[in-house]
């Protein structure tokens, strides 16, 4: 027996003055009301209502029990309203994992406004670059850059980046501007090393169906994109960077992009990831909606104008490889092997 429902029926019968009237207001059948209250009386072993052909009235036990029912039902309603309000309001703790360069240059600058709109939400921010890292398993929501092969999480692409080839105006003044991708051979290019050890020193460009592979000469290699960016800002070389992360530097004239009539290939997408069902909580829903809207705005206000390419770039061959070292040398060795095999 559903005691709470029986208590609700009992209170309504007393307020309505009869079973039929109570049943109409409750939108149930009169027998349902009668049976439920009778079962409640059997459970407690007392008679709660006097019944005659004209009306019902409370017994002495009923007069003691009905006020308790009223308070209980009111407390339950208050509890439901409190929980509903909490569910609708973003509150509590949310663990967010993000790639450091995306966090630093795309998300963190806008977190003050987000926190002001959600004063009861506490964010625990963790640096995460790959889903295999321990911090990734602790995160409720992830914002990562790169190609994903995750199937356990909901993954939504929030942006398709493009690469910009940049250096400081001081560097270009001293070394000259490259007119073609192959001109980069004469420059000090800064190469990024993946966490697994592969150095991305083979830069690919495309124009009018023509593809150029440039094995750049790198005097400085780093596994931290922000370090390379700082070197470039200081006039130390040419860097290939994700456009969404350098908007302010370009607007302020601290970095100058070149080869803009060429498309730099292999630019990674940015993904928002969360566990299945996570968006049923207000805190996760508030943050994921914030990220989706934020990157939509960032894409619309790119430093060099909107990017026409909206499809996710295909995974490059090096993404599937587990090799370490120079990607340019590995690609060259692979070409030599293939050329010998065809001779």
C-alpha positions as CSV (number, residue, x, y, z in Angstrom):
1,X,0.0,0.0,0.0
2,X,1.1,3.5,-0.8
3,X,0.7,5.2,2.6
4,X,1.5,8.7,1.3
5,X,-1.1,8.4,-1.4
6,X,-3.6,7.1,1.1
7,X,-2.9,10.0,3.4
8,X,-3.4,12.4,0.5
9,X,-6.7,10.8,-0.3
10,X,-7.8,11.0,3.3
11,X,-7.0,14.7,3.6
12,X,-8.8,15.5,0.4
13,X,-11.9,13.5,1.5
14,X,-12.1,15.6,4.7
15,X,-11.6,18.9,2.7
16,X,-14.1,18.0,0.0
17,X,-16.6,16.5,2.5
18,X,-17.1,13.2,0.6
19,X,-15.5,10.4,-1.4
20,X,-17.0,11.3,-4.7
21,X,-16.0,15.0,-4.5
22,X,-12.5,14.1,-3.4
23,X,-12.2,11.6,-6.3
24,X,-13.2,14.3,-8.8
25,X,-10.6,16.7,-7.5
26,X,-7.9,14.0,-7.4
27,X,-8.9,12.8,-10.9
28,X,-9.3,9.2,-9.8
29,X,-12.2,6.9,-9.3
30,X,-14.3,6.9,-6.1
31,X,-13.6,3.2,-5.4
32,X,-9.8,4.0,-5.6
33,X,-10.2,6.5,-2.8
34,X,-12.4,4.3,-0.7
35,X,-10.1,1.2,-1.0
36,X,-7.0,3.3,-0.3
37,X,-8.4,4.8,2.9
38,X,-9.8,1.5,4.0
39,X,-6.4,-0.1,3.6
40,X,-4.9,2.7,5.7
41,X,-7.4,2.0,8.5
42,X,-6.6,-1.7,8.4
43,X,-2.9,-1.0,8.6
44,X,-3.2,1.1,11.7
45,X,-6.1,-0.9,13.2
46,X,-8.3,2.1,13.7
47,X,-11.3,3.7,12.1
48,X,-10.5,7.2,10.8
49,X,-13.8,8.2,9.2
50,X,-17.5,7.7,10.0
51,X,-19.5,7.1,6.9
52,X,-23.2,7.5,6.3
53,X,-25.4,8.1,3.3
54,X,-25.0,11.9,3.4
55,X,-21.5,12.8,4.6
56,X,-18.3,11.6,6.2
57,X,-16.8,12.8,9.5
58,X,-13.7,12.2,11.4
59,X,-13.5,9.8,14.4
60,X,-11.4,10.7,17.4
61,X,-8.5,8.8,15.9
62,X,-9.1,10.6,12.6
63,X,-9.0,14.0,14.3
64,X,-5.5,13.1,15.7
65,X,-4.2,11.6,12.5
66,X,-5.4,14.0,9.8
67,X,-3.3,17.0,11.1
68,X,-0.3,14.7,11.1
69,X,-1.1,13.9,7.5
70,X,-1.4,17.5,6.5
71,X,2.0,18.4,8.1
72,X,3.7,15.3,6.4
73,X,2.3,16.1,3.0
74,X,3.4,19.8,3.4
75,X,6.9,18.8,4.5
76,X,7.1,16.5,1.4
77,X,6.0,19.3,-0.9
78,X,8.5,21.7,0.6
79,X,11.3,19.1,0.2
80,X,10.3,18.5,-3.4
81,X,10.3,22.2,-4.2
82,X,13.7,22.6,-2.5
83,X,15.2,19.7,-4.5
84,X,13.7,21.0,-7.7
85,X,15.2,24.5,-7.1
86,X,18.6,23.0,-6.4
87,X,18.4,20.9,-9.5
88,X,17.5,23.9,-11.6
89,X,20.2,26.0,-10.1
90,X,23.9,25.2,-10.9
91,X,25.5,24.4,-7.5
92,X,28.0,22.1,-6.0
93,X,31.4,21.0,-7.3
94,X,32.2,20.3,-11.0
95,X,35.6,18.8,-12.0
96,X,36.7,20.1,-15.4
97,X,39.7,18.8,-17.3
98,X,41.2,20.9,-20.1
99,X,44.2,21.0,-22.4
100,X,46.4,23.7,-20.9
101,X,46.7,25.9,-24.0
102,X,42.9,25.8,-24.6
103,X,42.2,26.6,-21.0
104,X,44.8,29.4,-20.9
105,X,43.8,31.2,-24.1
106,X,40.2,30.3,-24.8
107,X,38.3,29.4,-21.6
108,X,40.0,30.9,-18.5
109,X,39.7,34.5,-19.7
110,X,35.9,34.1,-19.7
111,X,35.5,32.1,-16.4
112,X,35.0,35.2,-14.2
113,X,31.8,36.1,-16.0
114,X,30.6,32.4,-15.9
115,X,31.3,32.2,-12.1
116,X,29.4,35.5,-11.5
117,X,26.4,34.0,-13.2
118,X,26.6,30.8,-11.2
119,X,27.8,31.9,-7.7
120,X,26.9,28.5,-6.1
121,X,28.9,26.5,-8.5
122,X,32.5,25.5,-7.6
123,X,34.9,24.6,-10.4
124,X,37.9,22.3,-9.9
125,X,40.1,22.8,-12.9
126,X,42.6,20.1,-13.9
127,X,45.2,20.0,-16.7
128,X,44.4,17.1,-19.1
129,X,45.9,16.6,-22.5
130,X,45.0,13.0,-23.2
131,X,42.1,10.7,-22.0
132,X,44.7,8.2,-20.7
133,X,45.8,10.6,-18.0
134,X,44.6,10.0,-14.4
135,X,43.0,13.4,-14.2
136,X,40.8,12.6,-17.1
137,X,39.1,9.8,-15.2
138,X,38.3,12.3,-12.3
139,X,36.8,14.9,-14.6
140,X,33.0,15.4,-15.0
141,X,33.6,17.5,-18.1
142,X,36.6,17.6,-20.5
143,X,37.6,20.2,-23.1
144,X,40.4,18.7,-25.2
145,X,42.1,19.5,-28.5
146,X,42.9,16.7,-30.9
147,X,41.4,13.7,-32.6
148,X,39.6,11.3,-30.3
149,X,38.9,7.6,-30.3
150,X,36.8,7.6,-27.2
151,X,33.5,5.7,-27.2
152,X,32.6,5.7,-23.5
153,X,31.9,9.5,-23.3
154,X,29.7,11.8,-25.2
155,X,31.9,13.8,-27.5
156,X,30.8,17.0,-29.1
157,X,33.0,18.9,-31.5
158,X,32.8,22.6,-30.5
159,X,35.4,24.0,-32.9
160,X,37.6,23.2,-35.9
161,X,40.8,25.0,-35.5
162,X,43.2,26.2,-38.2
163,X,46.9,26.6,-38.0
164,X,48.6,29.9,-38.4
165,X,52.3,30.3,-39.2
166,X,53.5,33.2,-37.1
167,X,56.4,35.1,-35.8
168,X,57.0,38.5,-34.1
169,X,57.3,41.5,-36.4
170,X,60.8,41.9,-35.1
171,X,61.7,38.4,-36.3
172,X,60.2,38.9,-39.8
173,X,62.0,42.2,-40.1
174,X,65.4,40.6,-39.4
175,X,64.9,37.4,-41.4
176,X,62.5,38.3,-44.1
177,X,59.0,37.1,-44.9
178,X,58.5,33.6,-46.5
179,X,56.6,33.8,-49.8
180,X,56.3,30.0,-50.2
181,X,56.1,27.2,-47.7
182,X,59.6,26.0,-48.8
183,X,61.0,29.3,-47.7
184,X,60.5,28.1,-44.1
185,X,63.7,26.0,-44.6
186,X,65.7,29.2,-44.1
187,X,64.0,30.0,-40.8
188,X,64.3,28.9,-37.2
189,X,61.0,27.1,-36.7
190,X,59.7,26.0,-33.2
191,X,58.4,22.4,-33.2
192,X,56.0,20.8,-30.8
193,X,56.6,17.4,-29.2
194,X,53.6,15.3,-28.4
195,X,53.3,13.8,-24.9
196,X,54.2,10.4,-26.3
197,X,57.5,11.8,-27.9
198,X,56.8,12.4,-31.5
199,X,58.1,15.8,-32.8
200,X,55.8,17.5,-35.2
201,X,58.5,19.0,-37.5
202,X,56.8,18.2,-40.8
203,X,54.5,21.0,-41.6
204,X,52.0,20.5,-44.5
205,X,50.4,23.2,-46.6
206,X,47.9,23.1,-49.4
207,X,46.8,25.6,-52.1
208,X,44.7,24.9,-55.2
209,X,45.1,21.1,-54.7
210,X,48.9,21.4,-54.5
211,X,50.4,20.0,-51.2
212,X,53.8,21.0,-49.9
213,X,55.5,19.1,-47.1
214,X,58.1,21.2,-45.2
215,X,60.6,19.4,-42.9
216,X,61.3,22.5,-40.7
217,X,64.7,23.0,-39.0
218,X,64.0,23.3,-35.3
219,X,66.6,24.6,-32.9
220,X,64.0,24.7,-30.1
221,X,61.6,21.7,-29.5
222,X,59.1,21.7,-26.6
223,X,56.3,19.7,-25.3
224,X,54.6,22.9,-24.0
225,X,52.9,25.0,-26.6
226,X,52.9,28.0,-24.3
227,X,56.7,27.9,-24.0
228,X,57.0,27.9,-27.8
229,X,54.6,30.8,-28.0
230,X,56.6,32.8,-25.5
231,X,59.8,32.1,-27.6
232,X,58.0,33.3,-30.7
233,X,56.7,36.4,-29.0
234,X,60.2,37.2,-27.9
235,X,61.5,37.1,-31.5
236,X,63.0,33.6,-31.2
237,X,61.5,31.9,-34.3
238,X,58.5,30.8,-36.3
239,X,55.7,29.0,-34.6
240,X,52.7,27.1,-36.0
241,X,49.8,27.8,-33.7
242,X,46.1,27.2,-33.3
243,X,44.3,30.4,-34.4
244,X,41.8,30.5,-31.5
245,X,44.7,30.6,-29.0
246,X,46.5,33.7,-30.4
247,X,43.7,36.1,-31.2
248,X,44.9,38.7,-28.7
249,X,48.5,38.5,-29.8
250,X,47.6,39.1,-33.5
251,X,45.1,41.9,-32.6
252,X,47.8,43.6,-30.5
253,X,50.4,43.3,-33.3
254,X,52.7,41.0,-31.3
255,X,52.5,38.1,-33.8
256,X,52.2,38.4,-37.5
257,X,50.9,35.5,-39.6
258,X,52.3,34.6,-43.0
259,X,51.5,32.3,-45.9
260,X,47.9,33.1,-45.5
261,X,47.1,32.1,-49.1
262,X,48.1,28.5,-48.1
263,X,46.0,26.3,-45.8
264,X,48.2,24.7,-43.1
265,X,47.0,21.1,-42.9
266,X,46.4,18.8,-39.9
267,X,44.9,21.4,-37.7
268,X,43.1,19.6,-34.8
269,X,39.5,19.9,-33.7
270,X,38.4,20.9,-30.2
271,X,36.0,18.6,-28.3
272,X,33.7,18.8,-25.3
273,X,33.3,15.5,-23.5
274,X,31.2,14.3,-20.6
275,X,29.8,11.1,-19.2
276,X,26.5,9.8,-20.5
277,X,23.7,11.4,-18.4
278,X,25.9,14.1,-17.0
279,X,23.9,16.9,-18.5
280,X,20.9,15.9,-16.3
281,X,22.7,17.8,-13.5
282,X,22.3,21.6,-13.6
283,X,26.0,22.2,-12.9
284,X,27.2,20.1,-15.8
285,X,24.5,21.5,-18.1
286,X,25.5,25.1,-17.2
287,X,29.2,24.5,-17.9
288,X,28.7,22.6,-21.2
289,X,26.3,25.2,-22.5
290,X,28.9,27.8,-21.6
291,X,31.6,26.0,-23.5
292,X,29.4,25.4,-26.6
293,X,28.4,29.1,-26.7
294,X,31.9,30.3,-26.0
295,X,33.6,28.4,-28.9
296,X,30.7,29.4,-31.2
297,X,31.6,33.0,-30.4
298,X,35.4,32.4,-30.8
299,X,34.9,30.8,-34.2
300,X,32.8,33.7,-35.3
301,X,35.4,36.2,-34.3
302,X,38.6,34.5,-35.5
303,X,41.6,36.9,-35.8
304,X,41.7,36.6,-39.6
305,X,37.9,36.3,-40.1
306,X,35.5,33.3,-40.1
307,X,36.9,30.0,-41.3
308,X,35.0,28.5,-44.2
309,X,36.2,25.0,-43.5
310,X,33.7,23.5,-41.0
311,X,34.3,19.8,-41.3
312,X,36.6,18.0,-38.9
313,X,40.0,17.7,-40.4
314,X,41.0,14.0,-41.0
315,X,43.3,12.3,-38.6
316,X,46.9,12.6,-39.9
317,X,49.0,9.5,-40.3
318,X,51.2,10.4,-37.4
319,X,48.2,10.4,-35.1
320,X,47.9,6.6,-35.5
321,X,51.6,6.0,-35.1
322,X,53.2,5.2,-31.7
323,X,56.6,6.1,-32.9
324,X,58.8,8.7,-31.2
325,X,61.4,11.2,-32.6
326,X,61.3,13.5,-35.6
327,X,58.1,13.1,-37.7
328,X,60.0,14.5,-40.7
329,X,62.7,11.9,-40.5
330,X,60.2,9.1,-40.0
331,X,58.2,10.3,-43.0
332,X,61.4,10.5,-45.1
333,X,62.4,7.0,-44.1
334,X,59.0,5.6,-44.9
335,X,59.2,7.2,-48.4
336,X,62.6,5.7,-49.0
337,X,61.3,2.3,-48.1
338,X,58.3,2.7,-50.4
339,X,60.5,3.9,-53.3
340,X,62.9,0.9,-52.9
341,X,59.9,-1.5,-52.8
342,X,58.6,-0.1,-56.2
343,X,62.0,-0.3,-57.9
